[in-house]
Amino acid sequence: NASVVVPELTGALQGLKVAGQSDLADYNQAIASGQQTGFGYYFPHLLGHNRPGLSATLLTEDNGSVCVFRWKQNEGAPRLDLLVAPTPMNSAVTLRCLERANDFNGDTSARILKIDDKDVEQVLRLKFLRVVKRKTQYLYAPATYLDLSGGRLRSIRRYVTKFEQLANLSIQSYSSLYKNDCLELLQRWRRFHRIAHGTQGGVGTTKRLLDLADSLTVPALEGEVILIDGVVSAFSFGGQLRPGVGVFSEAKSDSAIAGLSMFQRYHFMVTRQDWTLINDGPDVDRGGLAQFKNRLRPVGLHQEYLARQD
């Protein structure tokens, strides 16, 4: 129900709808046509912005492109931005989307929050936009992990051998039966992360993804849980962005078990050989996380951009 999340969709919001699971097929078709690779275009990630009374993902279609907006309460006053650039990219559609957002905001502050690197040149044709780099994302090839021999993959091989030799370890596909155990692990992880880094580490995002996992299905969203001695010690989620390209969207593990976080990423990726690439998102400017992601041997980097109006 749109009224639960945002005000009545009138005025500048007329013709938009709150994104929901029924939009997945049409959205996937647009992403496949636009050949997007960015983490920010992943559909469950978009649905994660549907937070009653706080923010919402709004959709419409314009000349064959899907247009995705974020409505958000900003210090008590709602504002509208493009959550991602129109897909497939179309400069004229982008202009119309910005005009809509400007009308809603009552000024020219509307932004495009996430733009694929392949679409930047078209965005720059709109001369009134200032484009800046936002986040660099790590790309992995599942085929990399089929053969762990050689020095380049030594650290991965060491942890894989360690955990594969554990007789008390079990890996299962995620189901709602594991939800409470995952939430309990998440709270333990949050306490550790707050002590180590001073933040909660996006726990709210993880909780919303666990809620989505109750209803979204493969290939849009699929998960794994790792049990040690019957206890959920790690869980992972990801899904298909478009045919051949996946997203590794979430991973939490028992921080007291050395190497488990690397093993869970390895296992999730090596068992998805139908994807040529997996986008594992950015390192959120944390040196330790950047080092960790580089140890997994990315095959490339994907640049995400943000655009503001001059």
Phi, psi and omega in degrees: 000118185298326184293341177290328189259318184225166175296176179306136185277077180234176180062231181293344179268357182297136181092352176267161175221151176289128182298137178213179185297333179293346181270357189299315185297313180294321179296315179301321179297319179294319180294320178295321179291321181280346179058047180285153178232347187290142178303322185294345181271356182294126190300313176302328176296320177296316180296335179295345177277354177281092182236106188312124178081350183246313182201164179201148172264124182244139185237152164205172177240140181217113175054041177087358179252141174275134181247127186239120180247154170245117171268130184213138171287123183236099183054046176087348181244126181288148175221163183232131174227163168281122180289318172224161177294149178307143185226127353301152185297134180212118185298320181294319178296319178302317179299315180296322178296317179295322178297319178299313181295321177297319178299318180293316184283340182076019178202196179244042183265357184299141182240164165253110192284330182217127181226129175296146181299330180291343184257358186298319183300319179292322178296321182293345176293340173275096194298341183276002180260139174252118186255132179229155175292141181248290182220143175260128186249151185263131179249134180235153176249116179307329180297338179304326191265006178290332179229109183266013181288162177094162184290332185298328183250023185301314184294323177295314182301321182298314182286325177298315178299318181302311187278329178291340179274353181284119180288338183264015181257138179221140178243125183233151171294142181293141168217168182297343177299335182264000189300311182297322178294323178293320178295323177294317176298321181299321179293320176296318179298319180300316180298317179297316183294323179295319178294318186282323189233352177080009179225170178274352175068034176072035181299323179300320178297319179296319180297319180294324178293321177297324176295317179296329182295345177289340186229327177286147185236172176297137008266001182297320181211126178218147185223164176226148170236143176249123179251134173237122187055036178078002182256132177295113184249349177198150171217148184224148175222149173193188180180177182279127172278313173203166182308124179091348182232124179245173177232133170262104195261337186203139176208128173225142181213163178295113186294344181277352183257104184299132175084352184294323181296324178289319180297320182293323177293315178305310186294319179299317185282320184291337181269011179234062184286352176282352174258129176285323181228150171230126176269119182257017175074188184271180177258010179045036175059028174255120184302320181295321179290323177298317178298317180300313183291328176289330177294337177278001173061069176297150178265355179179175178235146179241126183264130175253145184236163175231143180236134174240154176276137176292000000 
